[in-house]
Each structure stands twice: as structure tokens, then as C-alpha cells.
Amino acid sequence: MSRPTIKTDLMTAGETGYLKLVEVMQALPDQTQDFNFEVTEKMTEAHWRRDQNLRDVLIHLYEWHQLLLNWVEANQNGKAEPFLPVPYNWKTYGQMNQEFWEKHQTTSLEDAKKLLHDSHIAVMALADTFSNEELFTKQYFSWTGTSSLGAYFISATSSHYDWAMKKLKKQIKANR
């Protein structure tokens, strides 16, 4: 599916992406196993080394849902907040992801699944409260900068779910 440009496509992509993610999770032979696929020099993104198991991936998704939920709520309540919390920016958000990882090293896999499930429902419910125009008109809200609100929802849901599935499929392939 191409990148959504209307609300119905955003909602469908988010829901379908989540269901596909759950399907891929269920295909993991051992959900508690640390990943054992080879990380090559071509895999330059930090997540290839940071996220070492299913829990780590799910928590990453959950925390990005929280960023979105908190950001929208604050700005809708008149408190101008950037998407990434201070002191982070788009050049340093890798450190924030590392902190999310560290924060959840004692979170169980079952808790991670529940947290993600609940936050997915909350994000999709929030997206549904906005009109097509509010979601896809760039700069409709001053606090979205040069982007549209919908782009943030896509990033936190379907695009992020695709990222997670790519990683989980690598693990499934490594176990064959």
C-alpha cells in the first residue's frame, strides 16, 4: 500500500499494519529468544544493535506511540511542545531511543505486548477524532511545523510497524 494521503487510508494502514505485525510476531518460533541474525556493516542504523529481542522492538513502538499521544494532547491543550521532548532533536533522537531501551530492560514481554496493544488502540482512536483536512493539510496546526499531522500518525503506526516487521522477519529467517 502506498503512503496514505487521506484519513480512511491512514486508518486502514494503521490497523492492517498492526494486525500484520501481530501475525509476524506469532510466526517467531521463540518469542523470548534474543535475536540471532547477523548484523552486517550495511546495517548502519543503531536499532540493529540496540533492539535485541521482541520485547525491545515492541517497547520502541510503544514509546513512539507515547510521544505522539503526549505531543498531540499537550498542543491541543494550548501547551506548545515539540514532538521530540527536550533536550532531543532529530539529530539526537537516537539517544532518546537508547534511553527508552534502558528504561524497559525489566519490562516483561507480556507487559510489552499489552502496552503496545493499548497504545495502538489509543493512537488509532485519537487519529479518528481528526478530520481528513486536519490530518492531511500541511501546517493545518501551527505545532506540526511544515508537515501534516497525518504524517506523524503514519510514522508512529504503519511506517513503524513496517520497520518492526522487517526486523522480526530477519529473525524468523535466521531461525530457519
TORMIDREN-195505 format. One record per residue (C-alpha): residue in three letters; x, y, z. Coordinates in pm, whole numbers, padded with zeros to 5 digits, always signed. Layout:
# residues N
ALAXYZ...
# end
This chain:
# residues 176
MET+00000+00000+00000SER+00131+00346-00083ARG+00172+00611+00184PRO-00174+00727+00299THR-00294+01067+00183ILE-00647+01052+00323LYS-00789+00961+00662THR-00951+00633+00558ASP-00621+00511+00415LEU-00435+00621+00729MET-00679+00429+00948THR-00666+00121+00725ALA-00286+00126+00706GLY-00255+00160+01082GLU-00494-00125+01157THR-00365-00355+00883GLY-00006-00284+00976TYR-00073-00368+01339LEU-00252-00693+01251LYS+00033-00793+01018LEU+00282-00715+01294VAL+00093-00942+01534GLU+00094-01214+01267VAL+00470-01184+01219MET+00521-01189+01598GLN+00324-01512+01618ALA+00548-01663+01348LEU+00854-01622+01570PRO+00946-01973+01686ASP+01054-01847+02029GLN+00928-01501+02120THR+01157-01477+02422GLN+01476-01559+02232ASP+01732-01286+02172PHE+01778-01212+01806ASN+02050-01421+01647PHE+02064-01283+01294GLU+02391-01144+01169VAL+02428-00767+01188THR+02635-00667+00886GLU+02830-00349+00810LYS+02544-00247+00578MET+02311-00235+00878THR+02429+00104+00997GLU+02119+00213+01190ALA+02159+00191+01569HIS+01846-00021+01615TRP+02013-00325+01459ARG+02241-00345+01762ARG+02012-00182+02020ASP+01695-00391+01993GLN+01797-00743+02087ASN+01462-00919+02115LEU+01089-00892+02051ARG+01028-00702+02375ASP+01277-00433+02274VAL+01103-00383+01938LEU+00756-00367+02093ILE+00868-00122+02360HIS+01023+00100+02094LEU+00687+00114+01914TYR+00503+00178+02240GLU+00731+00465+02339TRP+00687+00631+01999HIS+00310+00599+02044GLN+00353+00777+02377LEU+00549+01057+02210LEU+00264+01109+01963LEU-00014+01088+02222ASN+00157+01325+02465TRP+00254+01572+02192VAL-00096+01595+02046GLU-00258+01623+02389ALA-00021+01899+02506ASN-00063+02104+02191GLN-00440+02060+02180ASN-00447+02191+02537GLY-00257+02503+02436LYS+00084+02395+02565ALA+00325+02441+02272GLU+00551+02137+02279PRO+00783+01993+02015PHE+00726+01632+01906LEU+01057+01520+02050PRO+01091+01612+02417VAL+01367+01846+02527PRO+01666+01800+02508TYR+01625+01582+02196ASN+01602+01683+01833TRP+01606+01499+01502LYS+01986+01475+01516THR+01997+01332+01870TYR+01683+01119+01892GLY+01898+00805+01882GLN+01999+00884+02241MET+01631+00906+02333ASN+01569+00564+02174GLN+01858+00425+02376GLU+01703+00566+02694PHE+01370+00401+02605TRP+01558+00073+02565GLU+01733+00113+02901LYS+01411+00212+03077HIS+01238-00111+02973GLN+01503-00376+03029THR+01297-00513+03318THR+00963-00492+03134SER+00832-00839+03057LEU+00741-00948+02706GLU+00378-00990+02811ASP+00371-00636+02954ALA+00533-00503+02636LYS+00264-00672+02425LYS-00013-00523+02640LEU+00143-00177+02644LEU+00175-00178+02265HIS-00176-00314+02213ASP-00328-00048+02438SER-00122+00235+02292HIS-00208+00125+01937ILE-00578+00146+02024ALA-00527+00490+02182VAL-00334+00623+01881MET-00592+00497+01632ALA-00878+00638+01842LEU-00702+00974+01855ALA-00641+00974+01479ASP-01010+00906+01426THR-01103+01228+01611PHE-00945+01441+01337SER-01094+01528+01001ASN-00926+01447+00673GLU-00840+01817+00638GLU-00689+01834+00988LEU-00479+01524+00922PHE-00354+01597+00572THR-00334+01973+00528LYS+00028+02072+00586GLN+00059+02329+00863TYR-00313+02299+00947PHE-00194+02311+01306SER+00089+02554+01383TRP+00255+02292+01604THR+00310+02041+01320GLY+00569+02267+01158THR+00594+02221+00783SER+00436+01876+00799SER+00085+01743+00834LEU-00049+01582+01150GLY-00126+01272+00946ALA+00243+01229+00863TYR+00315+01192+01235PHE+00040+00933+01274ILE+00171+00736+00975SER+00523+00750+01112ALA+00415+00623+01455THR+00192+00347+01318SER+00211+00186+00974SER+00563+00303+00887HIS+00697+00200+01227TYR+00512-00131+01207ASP+00682-00197+00871TRP+01018-00125+01035ALA+00942-00371+01315MET+00825-00644+01078LYS+01143-00614+00873LYS+01346-00679+01185LEU+01128-00967+01305LYS+01134-01130+00962LYS+01515-01124+00976GLN+01492-01323+01298ILE+01245-01570+01150LYS+01476-01621+00852ALA+01778-01668+01081ASN+01594-01946+01265ARG+01525-02147+00950
# end
